[in-house]
Amino acid sequence: MSTAVNDPKQAHAFRFVRRAYADGVAELVYAFDDGPELVERIGFPAAPALPPQRQAAFDAALDLLHLVAGISYYKAGVPPALRVETGAPSADTAELLDALYLHGLGEFAYHNRLDLRGRIAFPRGADAPAPAPALGLPARTAAVFLLGFLRRDYGAAGLYNLAAGGLLTDRQLLVAAVALTLFVPCFAQLLVIVKERGVAAAGLIAALTAAVAFAAGWLTRLLAPFFI
C-alpha cells in the first residue's frame, strides 16, 4: 500500500496521475506515492478549437507529452516503480520511454552516482496498430518522431535505442535520421513561432516542414539501395 511521503527519495512509486486540456492549457499531474500532487501547466496562446475528428490523435499526443514531461519530476526521487494511471502505454512506446528516461537522465545519474540500468521500467499495454509504412520504417518509429517534436535529442535517443536493439537496418536508420532532421521544429521552437507569427502561420510552417521531411525521407528510401 502506498503512503504519503514528504521526501521523494523515500517514495516507492512515481505516479502519472492524470492529464487534461482545456482553454489552451494542458495540465499534467504527477505524485510520489500518495503524496501531494505535482502539477505542470503548459499554455498554448491563441490555440484554435480542436476538431472532433482530431480528438483521438490529440489525446494520444497529450498522453505522450504527459509521460515524457514527467522525467523532470521523476528525477527528484527516482523511485523503483512507475505507475501510469491514465492507461499503460503500448509495449513499443514503453520501451522507447525506458530508453528516453535512461539516456535523458544519464548526466544526472553520473553526477549522483546512480545506476539506473534495470531500474526504469514503464508498464506495458497492448501494441498500437501499425501505420502504413510509407517510409519503410517499423511502427514504433512513429513514437520517435513524436518525441523528436518535443525535443530533438529525445528523438535521437529513440533512434539510437531502436538501432542498438537491431530493430532498424542501416537503410532504415538513414531514412529515419533524414526525416527526423527535417521534421517539424521542436515544441519550444513552435511556441516561439506561434508567439511571433501567430497560430495560422505556425500551423502552415509545421505542415509544410512535415511534408518536406517525409518527402525527403521517402526519396532517401528510394535512393538508399544505390549507396547502402
N, C-alpha and C positions, 0 to 999 in steps of 0.2 A: 504494500500500500504506500502511495506517495504521501509525503508530508511537506508542510510549508517550510521553506528554508530562507534564511536571510543572506547566507553566503553561497553563491552559485557553485563554489568549489566543493561544497558538501552535497550537492544535488546528485540524485541518481539518474534523473532523466531531463532532457531538454524537450519541451513540448511546442509543437506548431499548433497553436490553439484554434485560430480561425483567421479568415481574411475576408474583406468586404470592399466594395467600391460603391461610392455614391457621390454625386455632385462634383465630379472631377477629383476626388480624393480616394486613394487606395489606403486602406487601413490593414496593417499586418500585425497580428498579435501572437506573442510567444510567452513562455513561462518556464521556470525551473521548478520541477516537481509541482506542488500545489501553492507555490509562492505567488507574489503579486504579478499581474500581467505586465508585460513589456510591449508597448505599442509603438510601431513605426508608421508614420503617415507620410505619404508621397503625393504631392499635389500635381495636377495636370492643368495648367492655366488654359482657360477658354476651351476646355475639352468638348468636342461635339457629342450629341446624343448617340448612344450605341444602338445600331440597327438590330432588331431581333434575330436576323439571320446570322449575325456575327457573335451572338452571345456565347455560344459554346466555345468558339475559338478564343474569345476574350477571357472566359473563365479558366481555360487551360493555361493561358499566358499568365493570368493572375496567380494561379496555383504555383507555377514555376517561379514567379517573382517572390512569392512568399517563402518558398523553400530555399532559394538562393540567398535572399537578403538575410535569412536567419543566421548566416555564418558570423556576422558581426556580434550577435548576442551569444551564440553558442560558445565562442572562444572565451567568454567571461568565466566559464566553469569547466567546459569540456567534459560533461558527464558521460558515462558509458552507454546510455540508452538514448535513442531518438524516437519520439512518438509523434506521428503525423495524424492529428485528429480530424483533419479535413479530408482524409482518404489517402491511402498509401499510393505513392507514385508507381508507374509501371516498372517492371524489372529493369528495362533499359534505362529509364530516367533515374532510377535509384542507383544504378551502377555509375552513371555519369555524375550524380551528386556526391557519391562516395569519393570519386576521384577529385571533384571540384573542391570539396572541403579538405581533403588530404593535401592536395598541392597548394590550394589557396592559403592554407594555414602553415605552409612549410617554414617560412621565416619565423613566424610566431612560435612554432614548436621548437625550432632550433634555439632561439634565444631563451626559451623557458625550459629547455632540456626535457622535452616531452617526445615520446614516441607514439604517434597517432596511428601507426600501421595496425590494422585489425581492430581499431577502436571505433572507427566511424562506419556505421552500417545502417543505412536507411531501410525501413521496412519495404518489402516488395509486394506490389499488387500484380494484376494481370497485365500482360504486354498489350500495348496500344496497337490498333490496326496499322499495317504497313502502308505508307503513302505510295503513290505511283513513282517508280524510280526514274524520274526524268533525267537525273544526273548519274544514274547507275550507282547510287550510294545506298548503304543499308538504312533501314528505317530509323535506327537510333541516331543517325546523323542529324535528324531534324531538331533534336533536343540541343545538339551542339550549336546550331545556328541561333536558337533562342537564347542560349547562354552567351553567345557571341554578341548578341544585341545588347545584353545587359553590360557585359564588359568583354573586350576583345581577348584579354588574357584568359578569361574563363573558357571561351570558345577554343582557344589554342590548347588549353589543358585537356579539354574534352577530346580533341582530335588526337593528341598525344596518347591519351588513355586507350582510345579505340585502336590506334596503330600498334601500340605496345602489346595489346591483347590479341593481335592477329586478326582483328575484325575489319581492317582496311588494307587493301592491296596498295602497292606503290602508286598505281594509276589513280585509284580512288582517293588516296591521300592528296595527290596533286590537284585533282578536281575540287575536292573539299577545301583545300587551302586557298586556291584561286577564288572560289566563290565566297569564302568567309572574309578574305581580304577586301573584296569589293562590296561586301554586303552592307546593309543599312547602317548608318552611323550608330554608334553605341547609344545607350539610353541617355547618358549625360549630355552627349552632343546633340541628340534630338531635342532635348529640353531647351538647350540654348537656341537652336534653330526656331523652335516654337516661340520663344520669347522675342527673338529678333525679327522673325519674318511672319509669324502667325501660324495658326493651325493648318490652314489650307495649303500654304506654301510648304510647310514641313511635311505634310502628308504626301504632296506631289513629289518632293525630293526623295522621300523614303520609298515611294512606289517605283520611281524611275531608277533609283540606286539598286533596289532589289532586282528589278528586271535586268539591268546591266550585269549584275553579279551572277545571276543564274544563266544568262545568255553566255557569259564568259566561261562559266563552269561547263555548260553544255558543249561549247566549242572546244574547250580543253579536253573533254571526254572523247570527242571525235578525233582530235589530233594526237592524243597521248599515245596510241598504239604505234605511231611512227617514231616515237622517241624513247618510250619505256617498254 
